[in-house]
Amino acid sequence: MKIRWELKQQAKMAATRMGESMAKTLREKDDQIEKMERLNLMLEEKAKGLYLENQLWQETARANEAAANSLLHALAQFRGAAAAVEEDVESCGSCCDETERRMCRICGERQCCVVVLPCRHLCLCSGCGSGLHHGCPVCNASMTATLHINIS
């Protein structure tokens, strides 16, 4: 009987130690779970912040792309205007042969002495410059007026 009682006591003590060991292990696992939950929450907040930052960068990139496209369009317009002005300048003052340049562009027989406005081409003689013409014979711009000049 005493042996039984001692065996029961030893079994109780073993069960108590085993229970304490299991409780300690459970507390450690609970602590690990709590630590992982905090880490997970922190990582989720970091991911949200990075997502918002990414959205900001994408919006900035779209705005910069739109600005760049606008500037490219404006540059193309300015280049076109500059080319037209350069072409107009070249047509106003350049020609291969000096004597050919001075001949009327309509009749080709008399010396030019009439400037067409607003394009400022010196291309008509006094006879042709007095007649009604709707456009400049050089650039075909609409003619608003003519100016007779004396060339000595």
N, CA and C atoms as a LAMMPS dump frame, in Angstrom:
ITEM: TIMESTEP
0
ITEM: NUMBER OF ATOMS
456
ITEM: BOX BOUNDS ff ff ff
-5.0000000000000000e+02 5.0000000000000000e+02
-5.0000000000000000e+02 5.0000000000000000e+02
-5.0000000000000000e+02 5.0000000000000000e+02
ITEM: ATOMS id mol type element x y z
1 1 1 N 0.78 -1.167 0
2 1 2 C 0 0 0
3 1 3 C 0.85 1.272 0
4 2 1 N 1.857 1.206 0.81
5 2 2 C 2.743 2.333 0.848
6 2 3 C 3.42 2.489 -0.511
7 3 1 N 3.702 1.413 -1.151
8 3 2 C 4.345 1.478 -2.457
9 3 3 C 3.363 2.062 -3.464
10 4 1 N 2.124 1.645 -3.34
11 4 2 C 1.115 2.208 -4.241
12 4 3 C 0.976 3.697 -4.034
13 5 1 N 0.925 4.063 -2.768
14 5 2 C 0.785 5.477 -2.448
15 5 3 C 1.981 6.252 -2.997
16 6 1 N 3.196 5.719 -2.883
17 6 2 C 4.388 6.369 -3.398
18 6 3 C 4.346 6.428 -4.924
19 7 1 N 3.879 5.357 -5.555
20 7 2 C 3.759 5.364 -7
21 7 3 C 2.735 6.408 -7.451
22 8 1 N 1.643 6.528 -6.728
23 8 2 C 0.646 7.549 -7.062
24 8 3 C 1.241 8.936 -6.895
25 9 1 N 2.003 9.119 -5.841
26 9 2 C 2.627 10.42 -5.586
27 9 3 C 3.624 10.75 -6.7
28 10 1 N 4.395 9.764 -7.073
29 10 2 C 5.366 9.987 -8.145
30 10 3 C 4.65 10.279 -9.456
31 11 1 N 3.544 9.582 -9.721
32 11 2 C 2.769 9.813 -10.932
33 11 3 C 2.185 11.222 -10.913
34 12 1 N 1.691 11.665 -9.732
35 12 2 C 1.143 13.006 -9.596
36 12 3 C 2.232 14.046 -9.845
37 13 1 N 3.39 13.822 -9.255
38 13 2 C 4.492 14.762 -9.414
39 13 3 C 4.951 14.811 -10.882
40 14 1 N 5.008 13.651 -11.516
41 14 2 C 5.404 13.589 -12.92
42 14 3 C 4.359 14.315 -13.775
43 15 1 N 3.089 14.105 -13.45
44 15 2 C 2.027 14.768 -14.202
45 15 3 C 2.09 16.272 -13.974
46 16 1 N 2.381 16.7 -12.743
47 16 2 C 2.489 18.121 -12.442
48 16 3 C 3.656 18.739 -13.202
49 17 1 N 4.801 18.073 -13.176
50 17 2 C 5.961 18.574 -13.902
51 17 3 C 5.682 18.632 -15.401
52 18 1 N 5.017 17.593 -15.899
53 18 2 C 4.694 17.56 -17.315
54 18 3 C 3.71 18.694 -17.654
55 19 1 N 2.734 18.937 -16.795
56 19 2 C 1.773 20.013 -16.991
57 19 3 C 2.453 21.375 -16.955
58 20 1 N 3.374 21.526 -15.98
59 20 2 C 4.11 22.791 -15.903
60 20 3 C 4.967 23.003 -17.151
61 21 1 N 5.604 21.943 -17.637
62 21 2 C 6.434 22.032 -18.827
63 21 3 C 5.576 22.389 -20.046
64 22 1 N 4.399 21.768 -20.144
65 22 2 C 3.497 22.061 -21.26
66 22 3 C 2.966 23.486 -21.162
67 23 1 N 2.666 23.962 -19.954
68 23 2 C 2.177 25.329 -19.769
69 23 3 C 3.257 26.327 -20.171
70 24 1 N 4.511 26.001 -19.767
71 24 2 C 5.616 26.887 -20.14
72 24 3 C 5.767 26.931 -21.662
73 25 1 N 5.706 25.778 -22.316
74 25 2 C 5.817 25.708 -23.766
75 25 3 C 4.669 26.48 -24.419
76 26 1 N 3.451 26.343 -23.898
77 26 2 C 2.297 27.078 -24.435
78 26 3 C 2.482 28.587 -24.284
79 27 1 N 2.996 29.025 -23.116
80 27 2 C 3.246 30.466 -22.923
81 27 3 C 4.282 30.973 -23.923
82 28 1 N 5.334 30.195 -24.141
83 28 2 C 6.351 30.585 -25.114
84 28 3 C 5.761 30.679 -26.529
85 29 1 N 4.926 29.708 -26.884
86 29 2 C 4.291 29.723 -28.201
87 29 3 C 3.33 30.906 -28.311
88 30 1 N 2.58 31.212 -27.258
89 30 2 C 1.692 32.386 -27.263
90 30 3 C 2.484 33.673 -27.449
91 31 1 N 3.64 33.738 -26.766
92 31 2 C 4.497 34.922 -26.924
93 31 3 C 4.995 35.039 -28.361
94 32 1 N 5.386 33.911 -28.953
95 32 2 C 5.839 33.917 -30.343
96 32 3 C 4.708 34.353 -31.286
97 33 1 N 3.494 33.86 -31.032
98 33 2 C 2.345 34.238 -31.869
99 33 3 C 2.087 35.732 -31.759
100 34 1 N 2.121 36.249 -30.533
101 34 2 C 1.898 37.686 -30.324
102 34 3 C 2.978 38.511 -31.027
103 35 1 N 4.225 38.068 -30.925
104 35 2 C 5.329 38.761 -31.587
105 35 3 C 5.138 38.732 -33.108
106 36 1 N 4.733 37.611 -33.677
107 36 2 C 4.508 37.489 -35.118
108 36 3 C 3.323 38.355 -35.549
109 37 1 N 2.289 38.447 -34.728
110 37 2 C 1.143 39.304 -35.065
111 37 3 C 1.564 40.772 -35.119
112 38 1 N 2.4 41.199 -34.148
113 38 2 C 2.896 42.582 -34.163
114 38 3 C 3.758 42.826 -35.407
115 39 1 N 4.632 41.871 -35.727
116 39 2 C 5.482 41.99 -36.904
117 39 3 C 4.628 42.034 -38.181
118 40 1 N 3.62 41.185 -38.254
119 40 2 C 2.726 41.165 -39.408
120 40 3 C 2.004 42.5 -39.553
121 41 1 N 1.504 43.061 -38.456
122 41 2 C 0.827 44.361 -38.499
123 41 3 C 1.772 45.451 -38.976
124 42 1 N 3.009 45.429 -38.46
125 42 2 C 3.999 46.418 -38.868
126 42 3 C 4.307 46.289 -40.365
127 43 1 N 4.447 45.061 -40.853
128 43 2 C 4.733 44.85 -42.27
129 43 3 C 3.552 45.26 -43.144
130 44 1 N 2.333 45.038 -42.694
131 44 2 C 1.153 45.476 -43.447
132 44 3 C 1.118 46.999 -43.549
133 45 1 N 1.427 47.694 -42.455
134 45 2 C 1.469 49.154 -42.482
135 45 3 C 2.566 49.653 -43.423
136 46 1 N 3.709 48.993 -43.403
137 46 2 C 4.807 49.359 -44.309
138 46 3 C 4.387 49.146 -45.765
139 47 1 N 3.69 48.04 -46.031
140 47 2 C 3.226 47.759 -47.394
141 47 3 C 2.23 48.824 -47.85
142 48 1 N 1.322 49.252 -46.963
143 48 2 C 0.37 50.304 -47.309
144 48 3 C 1.107 51.604 -47.64
145 49 1 N 2.102 51.944 -46.83
146 49 2 C 2.892 53.148 -47.083
147 49 3 C 3.613 53.077 -48.416
148 50 1 N 4.195 51.925 -48.721
149 50 2 C 4.894 51.761 -49.999
150 50 3 C 3.917 51.809 -51.173
151 51 1 N 2.722 51.275 -50.988
152 51 2 C 1.703 51.336 -52.039
153 51 3 C 1.326 52.792 -52.324
154 52 1 N 1.109 53.571 -51.263
155 52 2 C 0.772 54.978 -51.437
156 52 3 C 1.918 55.746 -52.095
157 53 1 N 3.14 55.448 -51.687
158 53 2 C 4.303 56.102 -52.297
159 53 3 C 4.395 55.742 -53.783
160 54 1 N 4.132 54.487 -54.1
161 54 2 C 4.144 54.034 -55.488
162 54 3 C 3.089 54.785 -56.305
163 55 1 N 1.889 54.953 -55.75
164 55 2 C 0.835 55.694 -56.428
165 55 3 C 1.277 57.133 -56.694
166 56 1 N 1.921 57.747 -55.695
167 56 2 C 2.413 59.121 -55.856
168 56 3 C 3.432 59.208 -56.988
169 57 1 N 4.356 58.268 -57.019
170 57 2 C 5.385 58.281 -58.062
171 57 3 C 4.771 58.072 -59.437
172 58 1 N 3.776 57.19 -59.521
173 58 2 C 3.119 56.968 -60.809
174 58 3 C 2.383 58.218 -61.265
175 59 1 N 1.721 58.887 -60.338
176 59 2 C 1.012 60.127 -60.671
177 59 3 C 1.999 61.206 -61.124
178 60 1 N 3.123 61.3 -60.426
179 60 2 C 4.161 62.266 -60.807
180 60 3 C 4.711 61.934 -62.193
181 61 1 N 4.922 60.653 -62.445
182 61 2 C 5.438 60.239 -63.757
183 61 3 C 4.441 60.58 -64.863
184 62 1 N 3.137 60.338 -64.607
185 62 2 C 2.129 60.684 -65.619
186 62 3 C 2.102 62.188 -65.864
187 63 1 N 2.19 62.983 -64.797
188 63 2 C 2.189 64.441 -64.955
189 63 3 C 3.424 64.9 -65.723
190 64 1 N 4.579 64.328 -65.405
191 64 2 C 5.812 64.691 -66.116
192 64 3 C 5.754 64.266 -67.579
193 65 1 N 5.159 63.11 -67.838
194 65 2 C 5.028 62.649 -69.222
195 65 3 C 4.109 63.58 -70.015
196 66 1 N 3.017 64.011 -69.373
197 66 2 C 2.105 64.945 -70.047
198 66 3 C 2.81 66.279 -70.323
199 67 1 N 3.585 66.743 -69.353
200 67 2 C 4.323 67.999 -69.545
201 67 3 C 5.35 67.847 -70.671
202 68 1 N 6.032 66.714 -70.703
203 68 2 C 7.026 66.478 -71.757
204 68 3 C 6.353 66.426 -73.126
205 69 1 N 5.194 65.753 -73.205
206 69 2 C 4.477 65.699 -74.481
207 69 3 C 4.02 67.083 -74.911
208 70 1 N 3.566 67.878 -73.952
209 70 2 C 3.149 69.245 -74.265
210 70 3 C 4.328 70.066 -74.777
211 71 1 N 5.476 69.925 -74.122
212 71 2 C 6.661 70.651 -74.565
213 71 3 C 7.126 70.183 -75.946
214 72 1 N 7.039 68.881 -76.196
215 72 2 C 7.416 68.372 -77.521
216 72 3 C 6.482 68.925 -78.599
217 73 1 N 5.196 68.998 -78.273
218 73 2 C 4.228 69.552 -79.229
219 73 3 C 4.536 71.029 -79.489
220 74 1 N 4.794 71.777 -78.411
221 74 2 C 5.121 73.201 -78.569
222 74 3 C 6.406 73.365 -79.371
223 75 1 N 7.4 72.513 -79.096
224 75 2 C 8.659 72.569 -79.841
225 75 3 C 8.433 72.298 -81.323
226 76 1 N 7.593 71.313 -81.619
227 76 2 C 7.296 71.007 -83.022
228 76 3 C 6.617 72.195 -83.699
229 77 1 N 5.701 72.854 -82.987
230 77 2 C 5.039 74.028 -83.553
231 77 3 C 6.046 75.152 -83.798
232 78 1 N 6.93 75.391 -82.821
233 78 2 C 7.931 76.44 -82.987
234 78 3 C 8.885 76.122 -84.127
235 79 1 N 9.252 74.857 -84.244
236 79 2 C 10.142 74.477 -85.347
237 79 3 C 9.452 74.695 -86.69
238 80 1 N 8.172 74.35 -86.753
239 80 2 C 7.419 74.569 -87.987
240 80 3 C 7.326 76.044 -88.318
241 81 1 N 7.046 76.854 -87.292
242 81 2 C 6.955 78.301 -87.511
243 81 3 C 8.312 78.866 -87.921
244 82 1 N 9.376 78.387 -87.274
245 82 2 C 10.718 78.87 -87.609
246 82 3 C 11.083 78.481 -89.039
247 83 1 N 10.704 77.279 -89.449
248 83 2 C 11.004 76.847 -90.815
249 83 3 C 10.236 77.7 -91.82
250 84 1 N 8.98 78.019 -91.477
251 84 2 C 8.19 78.861 -92.384
252 84 3 C 8.784 80.259 -92.478
253 85 1 N 9.22 80.806 -91.35
254 85 2 C 9.836 82.13 -91.357
255 85 3 C 11.136 82.097 -92.139
256 86 1 N 11.923 81.062 -91.922
257 86 2 C 13.19 80.94 -92.646
258 86 3 C 12.943 80.819 -94.144
259 87 1 N 11.935 80.053 -94.522
260 87 2 C 11.599 79.907 -95.937
261 87 3 C 11.139 81.24 -96.523
262 88 1 N 10.359 81.985 -95.733
263 88 2 C 9.885 83.287 -96.184
264 88 3 C 11.055 84.251 -96.356
265 89 1 N 11.981 84.214 -95.411
266 89 2 C 13.15 85.085 -95.485
267 89 3 C 13.974 84.742 -96.714
268 90 1 N 14.157 83.46 -96.951
269 90 2 C 14.936 83.053 -98.113
270 90 3 C 14.25 83.45 -99.409
271 91 1 N 12.909 83.345 -99.439
272 91 2 C 12.213 83.677 -100.672
273 91 3 C 12.194 85.187 -100.915
274 92 1 N 12.317 85.972 -99.839
275 92 2 C 12.311 87.428 -99.999
276 92 3 C 13.616 87.949 -100.592
277 93 1 N 14.714 87.323 -100.247
278 93 2 C 15.962 87.945 -100.647
279 93 3 C 16.897 87.104 -101.457
280 94 1 N 16.534 85.888 -101.8
281 94 2 C 17.521 85.077 -102.501
282 94 3 C 17.01 84.63 -103.856
283 95 1 N 17.913 84.576 -104.766
284 95 2 C 17.624 84.041 -106.099
285 95 3 C 18.969 83.734 -106.746
286 96 1 N 18.935 82.836 -107.691
287 96 2 C 20.191 82.396 -108.291
288 96 3 C 20.829 83.484 -109.142
289 97 1 N 20.061 84.123 -109.986
290 97 2 C 20.601 85.089 -110.926
291 97 3 C 20.045 86.466 -110.602
292 98 1 N 20.903 87.44 -110.452
293 98 2 C 20.503 88.8 -110.066
294 98 3 C 19.595 89.44 -111.106
295 99 1 N 19.893 89.27 -112.391
296 99 2 C 19.056 89.884 -113.434
297 99 3 C 17.706 89.191 -113.519
298 100 1 N 17.666 87.892 -113.322
299 100 2 C 16.403 87.164 -113.337
300 100 3 C 15.527 87.589 -112.165
301 101 1 N 16.17 87.847 -111.048
302 101 2 C 15.441 88.239 -109.847
303 101 3 C 14.764 89.598 -110.042
304 102 1 N 15.345 90.441 -110.813
305 102 2 C 14.807 91.788 -110.988
306 102 3 C 13.695 91.859 -112.034
307 103 1 N 13.431 90.8 -112.755
308 103 2 C 12.398 90.795 -113.786
309 103 3 C 11.045 90.471 -113.164
310 104 1 N 10.006 91.04 -113.741
311 104 2 C 8.635 90.849 -113.254
312 104 3 C 8.254 89.376 -113.298
313 105 1 N 7.613 88.887 -112.251
314 105 2 C 7.234 87.491 -112.178
315 105 3 C 5.973 87.178 -112.995
316 106 1 N 5.272 88.202 -113.44
317 106 2 C 4.06 87.951 -114.227
318 106 3 C 4.381 88.044 -115.725
319 107 1 N 4.903 89.206 -116.162
320 107 2 C 5.16 89.37 -117.603
321 107 3 C 6.575 88.932 -117.979
322 108 1 N 7.516 89.013 -117.042
323 108 2 C 8.891 88.611 -117.306
324 108 3 C 9.632 89.532 -118.249
325 109 1 N 9.078 90.703 -118.547
326 109 2 C 9.688 91.596 -119.532
327 109 3 C 10.285 92.849 -118.917
328 110 1 N 9.73 93.335 -117.846
329 110 2 C 10.194 94.607 -117.268
330 110 3 C 10.793 94.353 -115.88
331 111 1 N 11.532 95.369 -115.414
332 111 2 C 12.204 95.305 -114.114
333 111 3 C 11.158 95.466 -112.997
334 112 1 N 11.374 94.74 -111.884
335 112 2 C 10.473 94.808 -110.731
336 112 3 C 10.632 96.146 -110.024
337 113 1 N 9.483 96.725 -109.654
338 113 2 C 9.51 97.96 -108.883
339 113 3 C 8.295 98.057 -107.963
340 114 1 N 7.576 96.931 -107.77
341 114 2 C 6.391 96.911 -106.908
342 114 3 C 6.575 95.812 -105.858
343 115 1 N 6.395 96.213 -104.606
344 115 2 C 6.49 95.273 -103.481
345 115 3 C 5.073 94.841 -103.107
346 116 1 N 4.876 93.543 -102.95
347 116 2 C 3.571 92.991 -102.56
348 116 3 C 3.516 92.944 -101.038
349 117 1 N 2.406 93.435 -100.49
350 117 2 C 2.236 93.418 -99.038
351 117 3 C 1.134 92.429 -98.673
352 118 1 N 1.222 91.687 -97.622
353 118 2 C 2.118 91.813 -96.483
354 118 3 C 3.392 90.978 -96.587
355 119 1 N 3.553 90.171 -97.644
356 119 2 C 4.716 89.276 -97.706
357 119 3 C 6.011 89.987 -98.083
358 120 1 N 5.967 91.193 -98.63
359 120 2 C 7.11 92.03 -98.945
360 120 3 C 8 91.461 -100.055
361 121 1 N 7.416 90.751 -101.004
362 121 2 C 8.18 90.276 -102.152
363 121 3 C 8.221 91.38 -103.216
364 122 1 N 9.421 91.693 -103.693
365 122 2 C 9.615 92.629 -104.8
366 122 3 C 9.581 91.77 -106.061
367 123 1 N 8.399 91.727 -106.73
368 123 2 C 8.268 90.751 -107.803
369 123 3 C 7.399 91.216 -108.978
370 124 1 N 6.907 92.475 -108.957
371 124 2 C 6.036 92.947 -110.037
372 124 3 C 6.601 94.217 -110.662
373 125 1 N 6.305 94.389 -111.953
374 125 2 C 6.66 95.646 -112.614
375 125 3 C 5.52 96.639 -112.388
376 126 1 N 5.711 97.867 -112.802
377 126 2 C 4.682 98.883 -112.562
378 126 3 C 3.397 98.557 -113.31
379 127 1 N 3.466 98.004 -114.522
380 127 2 C 2.267 97.65 -115.287
381 127 3 C 1.488 96.525 -114.628
382 128 1 N 2.185 95.47 -114.235
383 128 2 C 1.516 94.323 -113.611
384 128 3 C 1.102 94.642 -112.18
385 129 1 N 1.84 95.51 -111.513
386 129 2 C 1.514 95.881 -110.143
387 129 3 C 0.267 96.738 -110.054
388 130 1 N -0.1 97.441 -111.152
389 130 2 C -1.294 98.273 -111.162
390 130 3 C -2.551 97.438 -111.355
391 131 1 N -2.432 96.281 -111.975
392 131 2 C -3.589 95.425 -112.228
393 131 3 C -4.052 94.721 -110.949
394 132 1 N -5.248 94.157 -111
395 132 2 C -5.785 93.431 -109.854
396 132 3 C -5.232 92.013 -109.83
397 133 1 N -4.57 91.673 -108.748
398 133 2 C -4.058 90.314 -108.54
399 133 3 C -4.521 89.876 -107.161
400 134 1 N -4.831 88.616 -107.019
401 134 2 C -5.339 88.124 -105.728
402 134 3 C -4.25 87.535 -104.843
403 135 1 N -3.125 87.194 -105.408
404 135 2 C -2.085 86.583 -104.605
405 135 3 C -0.708 86.93 -105.108
406 136 1 N 0.262 86.83 -104.221
407 136 2 C 1.655 87.092 -104.577
408 136 3 C 2.126 85.996 -105.524
409 137 1 N 2.795 86.36 -106.643
410 137 2 C 3.271 85.345 -107.583
411 137 3 C 4.424 84.507 -107.031
412 138 1 N 5.059 84.941 -105.944
413 138 2 C 6.18 84.184 -105.367
414 138 3 C 5.677 83.153 -104.357
415 139 1 N 4.859 83.619 -103.383
416 139 2 C 4.452 82.722 -102.3
417 139 3 C 2.954 82.442 -102.286
418 140 1 N 2.204 83.059 -103.168
419 140 2 C 0.76 82.886 -103.287
420 140 3 C 0 83.357 -102.049
421 141 1 N 0.615 84.215 -101.239
422 141 2 C -0.075 84.794 -100.082
423 141 3 C -1.071 85.816 -100.594
424 142 1 N -2.169 85.99 -99.852
425 142 2 C -3.162 86.962 -100.312
426 142 3 C -2.555 88.353 -100.268
427 143 1 N -2.839 89.128 -101.286
428 143 2 C -2.255 90.452 -101.451
429 143 3 C -3.212 91.471 -100.838
430 144 1 N -2.724 92.244 -99.86
431 144 2 C -3.561 93.279 -99.254
432 144 3 C -3.255 94.657 -99.823
433 145 1 N -2.036 94.857 -100.297
434 145 2 C -1.652 96.156 -100.86
435 145 3 C -0.367 95.984 -101.659
436 146 1 N -0.034 97.02 -102.442
437 146 2 C 1.235 97.043 -103.174
438 146 3 C 1.922 98.366 -102.885
439 147 1 N 3.231 98.355 -103.027
440 147 2 C 4.02 99.554 -102.764
441 147 3 C 4.964 99.761 -103.954
442 148 1 N 4.797 100.882 -104.674
443 148 2 C 5.662 101.199 -105.82
444 148 3 C 6.93 101.855 -105.288
445 149 1 N 8.081 101.372 -105.737
446 149 2 C 9.361 101.923 -105.293
447 149 3 C 10.177 102.355 -106.505
448 150 1 N 11.092 103.299 -106.279
449 150 2 C 11.999 103.753 -107.332
450 150 3 C 13.344 103.077 -107.144
451 151 1 N 13.775 102.338 -108.152
452 151 2 C 15.081 101.679 -108.096
453 151 3 C 16.001 102.406 -109.051
454 152 1 N 17.097 102.926 -108.533
455 152 2 C 18.029 103.684 -109.375
456 152 3 C 19.218 102.849 -109.726
